[in-house]
């Protein structure tokens, strides 16, 4: 029963729509155009206008997007240029600062007696300090020292410093001078490499030379100041090898035109002669 009513309603609706279309075909507007044509063209015109507006909107959005991309690229390039200029400015400032400090030191040397400088340094250090003007002489080849750099060994430990490499031969007491040109650490401020010749004088159980070389090479990736490295080497050898007498000195290649030769020794050890390695 329900299906018959639905079918009847649908047929009735279709008949009404057909009647409206038929009348629209026959009826004309004031301009002489049939009503159905006027409605059709009006609807099509609205669709065309809406489509054109949409296309123009999409084009404007794309144009603005391209402009933003260009502005972003220009901004990135500008930031990079500013960063490069900032680095150059810092380098120039650092150079100017070093120049100023050097000029101050030269002025201090020219205007202040060496005795006054020595007295001030001695009072600050709490020990006697001697000040000399001029460069020290070059060291002559040490015929008594033994270089440990020629060992054919495999190295796979480059840091941190590993004191477990330090070994001794307890059955022998030695009084010798060992040295190596392969000590290298890194500056903790600039990360630049610091190369040094390490000189080791000791008396006590004979230190295993290959183990000592492995220990020194374990400083390769270590970042620490010169004085701290020498202090670490001195303490590690003193604790691991138990020598009765020990002297450790590192002669670092020049930084800023200055010789840096930290020295650490047990009490009563004579002070090393002030001199320069060929690499300095």
TAUR-V468388 format. One record per residue. PSI is psi in whole degrees, -180 to 180 (none if undefined). OMEGA is omega in radians with two decimals (* if undefined). D_CENTER is the distance of its C-alpha to the mean C-alpha in Angstrom with 1 decimal. Layout:
BEGIN
{{PSI;OMEGA;D_CENTER} {PSI;OMEGA;D_CENTER}}
END
This chain:
BEGIN
{{-40;-3.13;87.0} {-39;3.14;83.5} {-37;-3.14;82.7} {-40;-3.13;85.9} {-42;-3.14;84.8} {-44;3.13;81.3} {-42;-3.13;82.7} {-42;3.13;85.3} {-40;-3.13;82.7} {-42;3.13;80.5} {-40;3.14;83.5} {-41;-3.14;84.4} {-42;3.13;80.9} {-39;3.14;80.9} {-39;3.13;84.3} {-45;3.14;83.3} {-42;3.12;80.2} {-38;3.12;82.4} {-41;-3.14;84.9} {-42;3.13;82.3} {-41;-3.14;81.0} {-42;3.14;84.6} {-39;-3.12;85.4} {-34;3.13;82.3} {-36;-3.07;83.3} {-33;-3.06;86.8} {141;3.10;85.9} {149;3.07;84.8} {-179;-3.13;82.9} {-25;-3.13;84.4} {0;3.12;82.7} {5;3.13;84.4} {138;3.11;81.4} {147;-3.06;81.7} {-39;-3.11;80.0} {-35;3.10;78.0} {-41;3.13;76.6} {-43;3.14;75.7} {-43;-3.11;73.8} {-49;3.14;72.1} {-37;3.11;71.0} {-45;3.12;69.9} {-41;3.13;67.7} {-38;3.12;66.2} {-41;3.11;65.5} {-42;3.11;63.7} {-41;3.14;61.6} {-43;3.13;60.9} {-44;-3.14;59.9} {-40;3.13;57.6} {-43;3.12;56.0} {-41;3.12;55.5} {-41;3.14;53.9} {-44;-3.14;51.5} {-43;3.12;50.6} {-40;3.12;50.0} {-44;3.11;47.8} {-41;3.11;45.7} {-42;3.12;45.4} {-42;3.12;44.4} {-45;-3.14;41.7} {-41;3.11;40.3} {-45;3.12;40.4} {-37;3.12;38.6} {-44;3.10;35.9} {-40;3.12;35.4} {-40;3.12;35.2} {-40;3.10;32.6} {-43;3.11;30.5} {-41;3.12;30.7} {-38;3.12;29.8} {-42;3.11;26.7} {-43;3.10;25.6} {-39;3.12;26.4} {-41;3.12;24.5} {-45;3.12;21.3} {-38;3.13;21.7} {-41;3.11;22.4} {-40;3.12;19.3} {-42;3.13;17.2} {-40;3.12;19.4} {-40;3.10;19.0} {-43;3.11;15.2} {-40;3.11;15.6} {-37;3.13;18.3} {-41;3.11;16.3} {-45;3.13;13.7} {-40;3.13;16.8} {-42;3.11;18.5} {-41;3.11;15.9} {-43;3.13;16.0} {-39;3.11;19.8} {-42;3.12;20.0} {-43;3.12;18.2} {-42;3.12;20.5} {-38;3.12;23.4} {-43;3.11;22.6} {-40;3.12;22.6} {-42;3.14;25.8} {-44;3.13;27.4} {-40;3.10;26.8} {-41;3.10;28.2} {-38;3.11;31.1} {-41;3.11;31.7} {-42;3.11;31.8} {-41;3.09;34.1} {-39;3.10;36.3} {-40;3.14;36.3} {-37;-3.06;37.5} {-28;-3.02;40.2} {-18;-3.06;41.5} {130;3.11;41.2} {146;-3.14;43.2} {-31;3.13;41.4} {-37;3.13;43.6} {-43;3.11;42.3} {-45;3.14;38.6} {-40;3.14;39.4} {-41;3.12;41.3} {-44;3.14;38.5} {-40;3.14;36.0} {-42;3.13;38.5} {-39;3.13;39.3} {-42;-3.09;35.7} {-20;-3.10;34.9} {20;3.13;38.3} {166;-3.11;39.2} {127;3.13;40.6} {131;3.12;38.2} {134;-3.11;39.3} {127;3.09;38.0} {148;-3.14;38.7} {136;3.09;38.1} {171;-3.12;37.0} {140;3.09;35.0} {160;3.13;36.0} {163;3.08;37.6} {145;3.07;36.0} {141;3.01;36.5} {159;3.14;39.2} {129;-3.12;38.8} {108;-3.10;39.3} {-16;-3.07;42.2} {-17;3.14;42.1} {154;3.12;38.5} {121;3.11;37.6} {133;-3.10;34.4} {13;-3.01;32.9} {-11;-3.00;30.6} {2;-3.13;33.3} {136;3.11;33.5} {86;-3.08;33.3} {159;3.11;31.3} {131;-3.10;29.0} {127;3.07;25.5} {11;-3.12;23.5} {106;-3.11;22.0} {18;3.05;18.7} {156;0.01;17.8} {169;-3.11;18.2} {128;-3.02;21.0} {101;-3.10;24.2} {-12;3.13;27.4} {-15;3.08;29.6} {-18;-3.08;29.6} {118;-3.12;31.6} {160;3.11;35.3} {160;3.01;38.6} {100;-2.99;42.0} {-15;-3.09;44.3} {1;-3.09;47.4} {139;3.05;46.5} {129;-3.07;45.8} {152;3.01;43.8} {92;-2.95;43.4} {169;3.11;40.9} {116;3.08;38.0} {147;3.07;35.1} {159;3.13;32.1} {142;3.09;29.1} {8;-2.96;26.9} {9;3.10;24.2} {127;3.13;22.4} {129;3.04;18.6} {-175;-3.11;15.9} {144;3.10;12.5} {129;-3.13;12.3} {-11;-3.13;11.1} {-50;-3.06;10.4} {-11;-3.09;8.8} {13;3.10;7.9} {149;-3.11;10.7} {143;3.07;13.5} {115;-3.14;16.7} {146;-3.11;19.9} {156;2.94;23.1} {121;-3.11;26.7} {130;3.13;27.8} {126;-3.07;31.5} {117;3.03;33.3} {132;-3.14;36.9} {162;2.95;38.6} {126;-3.12;42.0} {-162;3.10;42.4} {137;-3.06;42.1} {126;-3.13;40.9} {134;3.08;37.2} {119;-3.01;36.3} {-39;3.10;34.6} {-39;3.07;32.8} {-40;3.10;31.5} {-41;3.12;30.3} {-44;3.09;28.5} {-40;3.13;26.8} {-45;-3.13;25.8} {-38;3.14;24.3} {-17;3.10;22.3} {0;3.04;20.9} {-3;-2.97;18.7} {-41;-3.11;16.7} {14;-3.07;13.6} {135;3.13;14.5} {111;-3.14;12.7} {154;3.12;15.6} {160;-3.08;17.6} {-50;-3.07;20.3} {-37;3.13;23.1} {-38;3.11;21.8} {-46;-3.14;21.4} {-41;3.10;25.0} {-41;3.12;26.3} {-45;-3.14;24.9} {-45;-3.14;26.5} {-48;-3.09;29.7} {-42;-3.13;30.0} {-46;3.14;29.3} {-40;-3.13;31.9} {-40;-3.11;34.3} {-39;-3.05;34.2} {-36;-3.01;34.2} {-15;3.05;36.5} {50;3.09;38.8} {153;3.05;39.6} {-31;3.13;42.3} {139;-3.07;40.5} {135;3.06;36.9} {127;-3.13;34.9} {124;3.08;31.2} {136;3.08;29.8} {125;3.10;26.5} {99;-3.05;26.7} {147;3.02;23.2} {154;-2.96;22.8} {140;3.02;22.9} {120;-3.11;20.1} {24;3.12;21.5} {11;-3.08;24.9} {141;2.99;25.4} {128;3.09;26.5} {109;-3.04;24.9} {73;-3.13;27.3} {144;-3.11;27.1} {136;3.12;30.3} {135;-3.06;31.5} {162;3.02;35.0} {162;-3.06;37.8} {141;3.09;40.6} {0;-3.14;42.9} {131;3.13;40.7} {147;3.13;41.2} {135;3.12;38.4} {153;3.09;36.9} {135;3.12;38.1} {108;-3.10;35.8} {172;-3.08;34.9} {140;2.98;32.2} {162;3.10;31.1} {-32;-3.13;31.4} {-13;-3.14;27.6} {none;*;27.3}}
END
